[in-house]
């Protein structure tokens, strides 16, 4: 089901704890018993931890998964919470900046705000063909890579607003699927 396994016995778990995010939550480079979901479940055996995170993911992948997939069929318990571990780079992933383009080449769900309403606009590959072409050309430049030069050059208040709207919509979808208003965005320690 595209989840990282958590090597614990959840036979006595009565609640769920769903973890979303990127490689930091997924546990890139660490053993399965060193991930954030594992560490949480080890502390409280009444929760069945689910690791829905994946390397390179951002808020839009979480929202698309909650909207499109039957994630509720993967969760056996009737109550619990969801948590997304946020790092500042997730704003870049929401708007698919050049510095994040190498993760996915634009094959990421694209959302935009239209009249203060969040609207899904396919993927960046489908909706920004010219920009993706430019990004592909830029990727050939050793100078841009060496100096980590990206585009857009600045994150705007609109980009933060879009990211917040993606989280708000994710919380609504989470509540619909799991009848729980307990959806949290946690800012990863050491980030401002």
JOPEFEN-V505325 format. One record per run of one state. SS is the DSSP state (H for helix, E for strand, L for the rest). FROM is the first residue (numbers start at 1). LEN is the number of residues. If there is no record, write none. Layout:
# JOPEFEN-V505325
ss=SS from=FROM len=LEN
ss=SS from=FROM len=LEN
This chain:
# JOPEFEN-V505325
ss=L from=1 len=3
ss=E from=4 len=1
ss=L from=5 len=10
ss=E from=15 len=6
ss=L from=21 len=2
ss=H from=23 len=4
ss=L from=27 len=5
ss=H from=32 len=3
ss=L from=35 len=1
ss=H from=36 len=8
ss=L from=44 len=3
ss=E from=47 len=5
ss=L from=52 len=7
ss=H from=59 len=10
ss=L from=69 len=2
ss=H from=71 len=3
ss=L from=74 len=6
ss=E from=80 len=7
ss=L from=87 len=2
ss=H from=89 len=7
ss=L from=96 len=2
ss=H from=98 len=7
ss=L from=105 len=4
ss=E from=109 len=6
ss=L from=115 len=2
ss=E from=117 len=7
ss=H from=124 len=4
ss=L from=128 len=1
ss=H from=129 len=10
ss=L from=139 len=3
ss=H from=142 len=5
ss=L from=147 len=10
ss=H from=157 len=22
ss=L from=179 len=4
ss=E from=183 len=5
ss=L from=188 len=5
